[in-house]
Amino acid sequence: MSQQPTRRPGRVFRFLLAVPALRLVVADEPAKAKNEPLTAVVAVHRPADLSGNYPGYFATFSHWPLPKGDLVMRAPPDNLGCEEYPASVVPKPGILNQPAPPFVAVVDRGVCTFVQKARMAQKAGAVGVIVVSNDETVQIMGAANDTAEADQVGVFVIGVGKTLGGRFRNASLDADTKGSEPPAMSITPYASSLLNISELFLICLATLLVALGAFFSTADVKVGNQPGSFSTALAPPEEEVLEVDSWLAVGFCAVGSGFLVFLFFCMHYMIYVIIFCFCVGGASCIAQFGAICINHFAPSMRNRHVDVPQLGPVMHAEIIAAVPALIIVITWVTLRNTPYGWFFQDIIGAGFLCWLQRTLRLPNIKIACLLLTVMFFFDIFWVFISPLFFHESVMVRVATGGGTGESVPMLLRIPAIGDPFGSDRLLGFGDIALPGLLVSCLRRHDLLSRRSLRRGYFLPSLVGYFVGLNVTIAALCIMRMGQPALLYLVPGTLGTTLVIASCRGEVPLLWNGTPTKGASSWGGDSADEFPDEGGRYKCAE
């Protein structure tokens, strides 16, 4: 019975979505200071449209202990806080001579020193100062040359970003204009455990997706597969497989670097284009997987199709599978900036990553070494070295949306459990897809060599990926800054593979993509699977 070919996303479109410019760093959101005592939780209780927990960063000379209970925010007429405060800034006593609530001054950075701002607020009777930065980058404030005067500071001093600080100031000024109650807040030091259970979930999810991608990638290998099996149904047609060569491997780095710089400067214009591509590509991948499942479990649907203008024949299975795919995508678009959007984003991402590993293929370890080595240094440069040229990490800025209020969706998100900021743990798609291509290549080698998990390379590389992710998360928790995950994942996967292959004397076979002969642990004849003239893995028809 002939089968109508299933329509799938174009190869070029899938490649553009896989460009390593969208290979993001592992990160916390929002980023936190390296030392936890420097990080504050600013809990705003009033007004309702401003209520929530926000990060602040203590000055090195900030006074301890912190005041307890509710504090009100007041913005002095001198927005820089360098002059003496007028009496109107100080809150008035309540009815029945209740004492005036303690207040916190909200001032802008600039002109005078941080210590002078703190001393002026203290002189007016404030218990703290919120210093608003000139941009979204908050630097840890020090006493500079005012060390002697800093010892006299008896108020806490924290810094916040420009946007958040502007909201604080506007809320205070609006309350003065309307005669309503001023905004109220409380402050506590931020405390979190070194490891959150969310990290474990993120590690397990990423490792599972790498393993699933390897399964989909090798579905065309006929060893142990019965005709008509589900694994056979998942096998991609040969014309849809894009084999990575040396030029494409280097192109990942070159194109990715250019695109990263472009996004760094144009994120405000490109963020919605990226979101649109994510939605279209994700919905297409989910729909195609759904169509494959429907065609396999309901064979009667295979030859049923309808003619759609401009599209031609569309299978019934594709139409049915498109419904849940669209529901998932529309739900994510609606909830993407809420605490509930992460679940649907991860579903879309899982479909995209599995489809990517299914259609992109490394022919041998030589190409894998080139690709992962290039991306290894790509990762390190754009995370750690790019601040020397761009004054901030290009990779981190792009990953966190570049101040647009949106987040780049090409990443897995897991909400931190018990975190007062409700922050997410993030892992870029490239940190799954790039090592996943190597793991898929090794699984193909094991299958064609008829090797069991214990004697093959697939399981050690998967374990190496798991361990590498653990090391990445540990580095993130210790350093409190975004990490280039490939710095740890490449040694964990590629390094582990080369060490094992060297001990077995099989590096030349892996290097050229030649299945191992005479090492079968399954028994049987492996004559049906052989390398082609170029040494690449190929299955007999």
GINORSUL-V486776 format. One record per backbone hydrogen bond with DSSP energy under -1.0 kcal/mol. CO is the residue of the C=O (numbers start at 0). NH is the residue of the N-H. E is the energy in kcal/mol with one decimal. If there is no record, write none. Layout:
((CO/NH/E) (CO/NH/E))
This chain:
((9/13/-2.2) (10/14/-2.3) (11/15/-2.4) (12/16/-1.8) (13/17/-1.2) (18/21/-2.3) (19/22/-2.0) (25/482/-2.1) (26/425/-2.4) (34/37/-2.1) (35/38/-2.2) (37/57/-2.6) (38/189/-2.9) (39/55/-2.0) (40/187/-1.6) (41/53/-2.1) (42/185/-1.9) (43/51/-1.7) (45/183/-1.1) (46/49/-1.4) (51/43/-2.8) (53/41/-3.2) (55/39/-3.2) (56/158/-2.1) (58/61/-1.5) (70/184/-3.1) (71/103/-3.1) (73/105/-2.3) (76/78/-1.2) (77/80/-2.0) (78/107/-3.6) (85/88/-1.6) (94/97/-1.2) (97/93/-1.8) (101/71/-2.3) (102/126/-2.6) (103/73/-2.7) (104/129/-3.3) (106/131/-2.9) (109/111/-2.0) (112/116/-1.9) (113/117/-2.2) (114/118/-2.5) (115/119/-2.3) (116/120/-2.1) (117/121/-2.4) (118/122/-2.3) (119/123/-1.4) (120/125/-2.5) (121/124/-1.3) (126/155/-1.7) (127/104/-2.2) (128/157/-2.4) (129/106/-2.4) (130/159/-2.1) (131/108/-2.0) (134/161/-1.4) (140/59/-3.1) (142/145/-2.5) (145/149/-2.6) (146/150/-1.1) (148/151/-1.5) (149/152/-1.5) (154/62/-1.7) (155/128/-2.1) (156/58/-2.8) (157/130/-3.0) (158/56/-1.8) (159/132/-2.5) (160/164/-2.6) (161/165/-2.3) (162/166/-1.7) (163/167/-2.0) (164/168/-2.6) (165/169/-2.6) (166/170/-2.2) (167/171/-1.9) (168/172/-2.5) (169/173/-2.7) (170/174/-1.8) (171/175/-1.8) (172/176/-2.3) (173/177/-2.5) (174/178/-1.2) (174/179/-1.2) (182/72/-2.6) (183/44/-2.4) (183/45/-1.5) (184/70/-3.5) (185/42/-2.3) (187/40/-3.3) (195/198/-1.7) (196/200/-1.9) (197/201/-2.5) (198/202/-2.5) (199/203/-2.6) (200/204/-2.6) (201/205/-2.4) (202/206/-2.4) (203/207/-2.4) (204/208/-2.2) (205/209/-2.0) (206/210/-2.2) (207/211/-2.7) (208/212/-2.6) (209/213/-2.0) (210/214/-1.9) (211/215/-2.5) (212/216/-2.5) (213/217/-1.6) (215/218/-1.2) (217/220/-1.5) (221/224/-1.3) (225/228/-2.1) (228/232/-1.7) (229/233/-1.6) (236/239/-1.8) (237/240/-1.1) (241/360/-2.0) (244/248/-2.2) (245/249/-2.1) (246/250/-2.3) (247/251/-1.7) (249/253/-2.2) (250/254/-2.8) (251/255/-1.6) (252/256/-2.5) (253/257/-2.1) (254/258/-2.5) (255/259/-2.3) (256/260/-2.1) (257/261/-2.1) (258/262/-2.7) (259/263/-2.4) (260/264/-1.6) (261/265/-1.9) (262/266/-1.1) (265/268/-1.4) (265/269/-1.8) (266/270/-2.1) (269/273/-2.5) (270/274/-2.1) (271/275/-2.2) (272/276/-2.5) (273/277/-2.4) (274/278/-2.2) (275/279/-2.6) (276/280/-2.8) (277/281/-2.5) (278/282/-2.5) (279/283/-2.2) (280/284/-2.3) (281/285/-2.5) (282/286/-2.5) (283/287/-2.3) (284/288/-2.2) (285/289/-2.4) (286/290/-2.4) (287/291/-2.1) (288/292/-2.1) (289/293/-2.5) (290/294/-2.6) (291/295/-1.9) (292/296/-2.6) (293/297/-2.2) (297/300/-2.5) (298/301/-1.7) (303/315/-2.3) (305/313/-3.5) (307/310/-1.7) (307/311/-2.8) (311/307/-2.9) (313/305/-2.8) (314/318/-1.7) (315/319/-2.6) (316/320/-2.5) (317/321/-1.7) (320/324/-1.3) (321/325/-2.6) (322/326/-2.2) (323/327/-2.5) (324/328/-2.2) (325/329/-2.9) (326/330/-2.3) (327/331/-2.1) (328/332/-2.6) (329/333/-2.1) (330/334/-2.2) (331/335/-1.2) (334/337/-2.2) (337/340/-1.4) (340/344/-2.0) (341/345/-2.3) (342/346/-1.5) (343/347/-2.2) (344/348/-2.5) (345/349/-2.4) (346/350/-2.0) (347/351/-2.3) (348/352/-2.8) (349/353/-2.3) (350/354/-1.9) (351/355/-2.3) (352/356/-2.3) (353/357/-1.5) (354/358/-1.4) (355/359/-2.5) (358/241/-3.5) (360/243/-2.9) (363/367/-1.6) (364/368/-3.1) (365/369/-1.9) (366/370/-2.9) (367/371/-2.7) (368/372/-2.2) (369/373/-2.3) (370/374/-2.4) (371/375/-1.7) (372/376/-1.8) (373/377/-2.1) (374/378/-2.5) (375/379/-1.7) (376/380/-2.5) (377/381/-2.2) (378/382/-1.3) (379/383/-2.5) (379/384/-1.0) (380/385/-2.6) (381/394/-1.9) (384/387/-2.0) (385/388/-1.6) (385/389/-2.7) (386/390/-1.5) (392/396/-2.3) (393/397/-2.4) (394/398/-2.5) (395/399/-1.8) (396/401/-2.2) (397/400/-1.4) (400/403/-1.1) (408/410/-2.7) (409/428/-1.8) (411/426/-1.6) (413/424/-3.1) (418/421/-1.5) (422/415/-3.1) (423/28/-1.1) (424/413/-1.9) (425/26/-1.2) (426/411/-3.1) (428/431/-1.8) (428/432/-3.3) (429/433/-1.9) (431/435/-1.6) (432/436/-1.9) (433/437/-1.1) (434/438/-2.4) (435/439/-2.6) (436/440/-2.0) (437/441/-2.2) (438/442/-2.1) (439/443/-2.2) (440/444/-1.9) (441/445/-2.4) (442/446/-2.5) (443/447/-2.5) (444/448/-1.7) (445/450/-2.9) (446/449/-1.0) (449/520/-2.0) (451/455/-1.2) (456/460/-1.9) (457/461/-2.1) (458/462/-2.7) (459/463/-2.5) (460/464/-2.0) (461/465/-2.2) (462/466/-2.7) (463/467/-2.5) (464/468/-2.3) (465/469/-1.8) (466/470/-2.2) (467/471/-2.1) (468/472/-2.6) (469/473/-2.3) (470/474/-2.4) (471/475/-2.2) (472/476/-2.5) (473/477/-2.1) (474/478/-2.8) (475/479/-2.1) (482/25/-1.7) (482/484/-1.2) (483/486/-2.0) (484/487/-1.8) (484/488/-2.2) (485/489/-1.9) (487/491/-1.3) (488/492/-2.1) (489/493/-1.3) (489/494/-1.7) (492/496/-2.2) (493/497/-2.4) (494/498/-2.1) (495/499/-2.3) (496/500/-2.7) (497/501/-2.2) (498/502/-2.1) (499/503/-1.8) (500/505/-2.7) (505/509/-2.2) (506/510/-3.0) (507/511/-1.8) (508/513/-2.9) (509/364/-2.3) (510/365/-1.0) (525/528/-1.4) (527/539/-1.7) (531/534/-2.1) (535/531/-2.1) (537/529/-1.5))
